[in-house]
Structure formats: structure tokens, C-alpha cells
């Protein structure tokens, strides 16, 4: 039977290739995902190792700090070649009107422990010198020999002070002595900058007791032995390899989760591939009905026939999985070449790392899925009776689902729908905090989604044929009169075998539903977050100083904002530090001084600020809640009290701004009556361009150019900036997810072609009879094209409906506890999915139609 099975595979190579493509795509997806996870771990390991220089042992503090005495004790141990204490100081670098965050670090005690590479100049040797990374030098516009100022904050312990001490600002004027290659650092708060050890120790707090962050040790002996000796000093000691592995584990924890998440998408793709493979083997079994019957006539047992089909599945699974594995490995290596060309500043491996898991998981997954999918067709093959060889092949009797299947589907769908609704309602239940409500809502909602979707899959054999008939009637009504018989015939053919057609449409339904669900959730999240941001920020852009709202904001800075392309209007925002007292509660806050007319030029809702008048203070609802006041109540507006002195201030009427957060606005005359000064500390701006992100960046650049080196650069916030950031994140995640789910959709569309091929095989004589009675080749192609369009259309339509429902439910579950939820419909995504499905359905009919029209009617009608 082995030789016979291999011969059958060669004869059915084209049909098996279609199923093989589904497995190739799925296993390549799995292999590429595992490679990506391994690549991230390997890159992180190399990056952490590079940051250690050529150290053999790493020492970290425990309860006692690592002091200079500790470093000296370590250096005195046998086998220790060098020991270097590493400490850092966060600060800012300023030069030529620009600034950059920096992590000040001392020059290494020995070259062996130095992780930095000098690309220009030299490392600092004098206390007047500093070296920065190439990226930092570019941001600051520096070259070797240029002046640069370093600034930092120092904490001085003082038990009498609030917080146990005070912070003071310090700085030093230096000269750039060298430029360093950008180090492969991960999660660094700023660019590294080297200074002399004497400078760093002097700049840190004089009474600093925190000691060194770590001590790097180079050894001339076995690192394990030296590490054991150092541990006797009471420190936390690891070899460099152990340190790198521990840091890699900590840094890639979320990456592991991401890998498992992506493997979940791969599982969806493999499940859809299983449906396609099952339909493909049904095609093969139907095509070989007479051949299998002849085998039974000459003595083949049902067991041999069963094993023959499964052997074919094993061979197909192994070959396709190997091809998919090779494709995944090639994709991974190509990604590495791209990363090397991108010059990300990371220690990326030159070649992929092929682990046993990377090889075994895709091979086993592809083979097992293929065999499992072939079990049902293999059982069908054993039911072929020898007498079938003596009569012509006929289309199988249409078989739908039983009553038990129907009630199971209804029960699963009903219970799931109730749980989905309950999940959406959980965030609104009283007595639950935000995270607890979201966690409970997710558990209930996900369970409801799984049950309801399982119900839809079980009931697809009832749902899909009815949807096909409905869509067929709609197309018949819309089609020209000459095409209506073709559409009617295609509708009848598509519903003739409900189980197989339902399985094909379900494969496409799964992919489309998931894509639509993600697109709907993204649209809802975008709309809900946009609404929340619009309520939180009254304007598109607000410019504020990092030193507080009462810091100086120059006329030049305001003019720079107003002159930026994309800014329609900009006004200064004088701001006063004030004290609000309602009698039952009091708080300090910042009050913006604006008239209703000024606000109307920049805010998105001028009506909300129209209540401003002399003697009125407009408070955001959160601030009003803090003060325990409602609209129309009175509060005392005064300067902030100092010691026992409490300014008298003025009594003002409260107007509450819904969703205004902690915003407070009053007219300048009101602040003057309360004795409050309101220096200009920022600006509000309204944008009129489509590129909000580009305008925000342009505002930031304009402010940097208009700000002197001694003043901090104001930062830009507001709905436009944050909305753009959220939309970019959402769009990026959506593109990634849709791209991964697109694999499942592509595999499902292969199944449409296979189903049409089986239709051609089963109805060969019927097609011949139609041809003999006048049906042209073009009309026959039209019947098959319409059948493919109907199957793909129903799969896409049902998938889109389910995706919308699940997307809305997910949006309500996840965002229900954060405020008002906006349920959006991603029309462009729906139209795109529908167009792709329709086009793919038409393309899937090309090869089956070509096979159907090539058979002469006389040959197909001839008795065999």
C-alpha cells in the first residue's frame, strides 16, 4: 500500500499542493514567531553582556552599600585583576540652545572594564572634560572641543526637612573631549556621558550613603571561585554570565508573554488550516471513490484504506512542515539582515539561533494538524463499498445537522450572549474599584465570547445554508435578467452539501470575525479615548513650563508657537497659584486667567467657557468634588496661606465644567479682586491642520529654538498630542494583529478553492448535461464564480457581524470602567474585508472553472 499511496500522491500533486500551502503558511508563522522570541532574548543577552565590558564577576549591594572600601577589599582578593565601582548621576546637558538628558558615569578604572568605545577624541582625563555618545552629540550639535554645561540635582539629608532632606541644583561648565559609540543600553533614562571619577564623586551628595550601583570585577582565575570569595564579604555576587542571564530574564518577561500571544494567532491560523485540509482530503476521497472501490474489490481491507489516507496525510504534513520551517527560518534570517541594516545600536546576532524547539514545534504542529484533519475523510474512505466501482459517481445526499446539534448551538450561543452582556455591565456595578471591575469583566466577557462563538461554530451547518439562500436571493434580485438563472443555479449548488459548505465558510468566518473584532475594538478605543481626551483637555495644545505654571513664558516663545504652521490661534495663559476654600474642604490649585472671549478663540467648546464673568470661577468636576461643591455654590478664592497668615481673598461663585478634571479658570478681574498675581506661564493653541502630530513636533522645535540655554524648554500637552499618540499606538497594534490574522484569512480562501473543486468533481455529469442543453462555457464559469462569491461573501458577512458584536462587547468590557464608551463602526475596514473576500472568492473559482469547461460534455455523460 505504501507504493500505491505514493503513486496516488503524485497523481494528486496539484490538489495536495493547495492543502500544503495552508500548512506551509501556518508552520512558517509558528517558526518565525519562535525565532522572534529567541532573537529578542539573544539580542537582550548580548546587549546586557556588552554593558559589562569584559568583566567576569558582577557585585551588587545587599543591605550594606558598596563603598570605596568594599572595592578595595575586592581588589585585594586573590585572582582579582581589577575591580571598578560603577555609579551614575542623572542630569541634563545643555549646549548651543539645546538640551539632552544624560546619565553621568565615571571613566572606568581599567580599559578591560570599560564598555564604551571612543570614536572621536578621548575619554576625560581632566576635571574640565566630558565625553558623550554620538547620538547625544548629534542632538546637541556638538563636536570635540565645544563647550557643554552639565546640570544635576543633589539631595542633602536633613531630618528637619519634609521628605528627610532637600534638593539643590548644581552644574559645571565643561569641554567635550570625546565622542563615544552609542552603547547597547536598554531602558536607560538618558544618554551616557563620561566624566572623571573625581568629578562624579564630588558632584554626588557629600553625605551620600548609597554607595556604588555595582562593582565590575575582572579575574585571572575561575570566575566561580572568585565570586565565592567575594560573597564572603556580604555582597550579592554573580558571574557575568549569571548576571546577563538574570537581566535578560527580567527584561524579556513581557516579551515571553508577547511570544505566547502571537503563538495564539498562529494557533488560529493552524485551526483554519485544519479545516482547509479536511476539505481537501474530502475532495481527494470523492475523486477516488471508484478507485477505492476497485481496491476493495481486489481484496484491500477497510483498515488498509484507512491507513493509506492517513499515510498520505502524514507525508503531506511532514513535507509541508519542512517547507514551512525552511520558509520561517529564511524569514527570520531576512529580518536579521534588515535589523543590521537599520543600525539600531543593539548587539544583534549575525545569524539566527536554531534551537530544538524552533525545529520540533513547527514540524510536530504541522504534521499533527494534518493528520487530525484527515481523520474524518479517512473514515469516509472506509465507507466506500466495492459495488461503488460498478456505478457512476453521484453527488452525495445533502445532510444537515440534527436536532441535538441545533439545541446545543442555541444553548451555547444564548449562555454566551448573556455572559457577554454581564461582562459589559460589570464595570458599572457599585462597590468595585477600576482594576477589580475590569478583571472580573474580562473573565466573564471572555468566557461569554468563547461559549457564544462555539455555539456559532456548532450551529454553522444551520446558519450558513440559510445565509447563502438569503444572499443568493438578494444577488438574484440585483443581477441583470440574463444572469439570474446563473445566480439561482449557483445558490442551489452552494447549499447542496451543507456540512462541507458550512465548514468552508466557517474557516473564512473565523478569520474575518477576528479581523473585524480587532478593527471594531480599535475604532471604539480610538473614539472613546478621543472623547475622554477632549473632555480632559479643553484645547488642542497646551504649552507649559516644566518648572510649573507660574514660571516665566516669554513673548518670543508665544510668538514661536503662534507662527508654527498648523496653528490657527494661540493665546497666553496667565496662571495664579491660589487657595480655594469651600468651608468643608480646601485645596491649593493653579487658576488660569482668561475671559470668555479669549477662551472662545482656542477652546473646542466655547459654550462651556461662556459662563465666565467677574466673580465666577469655573472648576472641573474632579476639583469640585474635592472641594465638595456643586454648580452655584460659593467658595473663597485667595492666595496660598503661609504659616498662620491667611489672605482674605474674595468670595466667588462656582460653575462646574463637566469632565473638566482639575482645571480652574477665572477672569483676570476676579483674580485681581482676590489679590492674586497671574504671570504668563504658558499658552493654549488651536490647530487647523490634518497632521496634528507633525504640528506638535513643529511647536516643540520652535520652542527649543526660542528658548535660551538658561531656561527650561516648555513641554507640549493636550488632546491633539495625546490623541495622536494613542492613535499611533492603536493603529500600529491593529496593523500587526490584522497582519497576523491575515494569515488565517489567506488559508481560509484556499479552502474556498478546494470546495469549488469538489463541487466540480461531484457534478461533472450535471455540468455536462447543462452544457449539452445549451449552457456555454462562460455561463458555467459564471456559475462557479458566483458560487465562490456566495461562499466567501457569507463567510465574510457573518464574520463581520460577529466581529462587530464581539468588538463592541470587548470595548464595553475594557473601557466601561474608564468613562463613557463610544461604540464605533470601522466602515473602511468592513468594506476592505468584504472587497478582499469577494475578490478572493472569484479568484478561487478560476482553476475549478477551467477544469470544468475543459471536459467535453459527451465524455462526461458517457457511462463508465
Buried (B, 14 or more C-beta within 10 A) or exposed (E): EEEBBEEBBEBBEEBBEBBBBBBBBBBBBBBBBBBBBBBBBBBBBBBBBBBBBBBBBBBBBEEEEBBEEBBEBBBEBEBBBBBBBBBBBEBBBBBEBBBBBBBBBBBBBBEBBBBBEBEBBEBBEEBBBBBBBBBBBEBBEBEBEBBBBBBBEBBEEEEEEEEEBEEEEEEBEBBBBBBBBBBBBBEEEBBBBBBBBEBBBEBBBEEBEEBBEBBBBBBEBEBEEBBEBBBEBEBBBBBBBBBBBEBBEEBBEEBEEBBEEBBEBBBBBBBBBBBBBBBBBBBBBBBBBBBBBBBBBEEBEEEBBBBBBBBBBBBBBBBBBBBBBBBBBBBBBEBBEEBEEEEEBBBBBEEBEBEEEBBEBBBBBBBBBBBBBBBBBBEBBBEBEBEBBEEEBEBBEEEBBEEEBBEBBBEBBEBBBBBBBBBBBBBEEEEBEEEEBBEBBBBBBBBBBEBBBBBBBBBBBBBBBEBBBEBBEEBBEEBEEEBBBBBBBBBBBBBBBBBBBBBBBBBBBBBBBBBBBBBBBBBBBBBBBBBBBBBBBBBBBBBBBEEEBBBEBBEEBBEBBBEBEBBEBBBBBBBBBBBBBBEEEBBEBBBBBBBBEBBBBBBEBEEBBBBBBEBBBBBBBBBBBBBEBEBEBBBBBBBEEEEEEBBEBBBBBBBBBEBBBBBBBBBBEBBBBBBBEBBBBBBBBBBEBEEBBEBBBBBBEBBBEBBEEEBBBBBBBBBBBBBBBBBEBBEEEBEEBBEBBBBBBBBBBBBBBBBBBBBBBBBBBBBBBBBEEEBEEEBBBBBBBBBBBBBBBBBBBBBBBBBBBBBBBBBBBBBBBEBEBBBBBBEEBBEBBBEBBBEBBBBBBBBBBEBBBEBEBEEBBEEE
